[in-house]
């Protein structure tokens, strides 16, 4: 299980391994935590007390210090796994669900016609529909979309990364996911 790292203002920054989270605890970088410890790391015997060392890890940790510029980015990086998760593995053209390997990233306005490789211009399509559409526009085909694309929020992006997310982490992230997100539908 991973630990959700936040900046001191509560904005998600990264998923950390237990080892990297332990390093934050050991260097006194943790400003505050959320949730009950979900893992206890055990070390050797302490020289002064003779007791075994224990380091309880919380599911969510906020890190001291300044916030990096990437925390303020407007759009999360686009990738096929996150795109397909955002669209719930549903082809935007035929409305059918497909396994990951039967899906493609489809540009509503083809890149050959000036379309951008962005969250607002990309949807999930099955290979068959993507091939039939080719480099034509929806108007040229008289097609419509089953759903509209949107840019995931930073909190939603953390969910879309496909981690095994603990309940405390999911509750924290979902509380900040916009109501229009398809994640609310998928997880309810």
Buried (B, 14 or more C-beta within 10 A) or exposed (E): BBBBBBBEEEBBBBBBEBEEBBEBBEEEBBBEBBBEEBBEBEEEEEEEEEEEEEBEBBBBBBBEEEBEEEBEEEEBEBEEEBBBBBBEBBBBBBEEEBEEEEBBBBBBBBEEEEBEEEBBBBBBBBBBBBEBBEEEEEEEEEBEBBBEBBBBBBBBBBBBBEEEBBEBBBBBBBEBBEEEBBBEEEEE
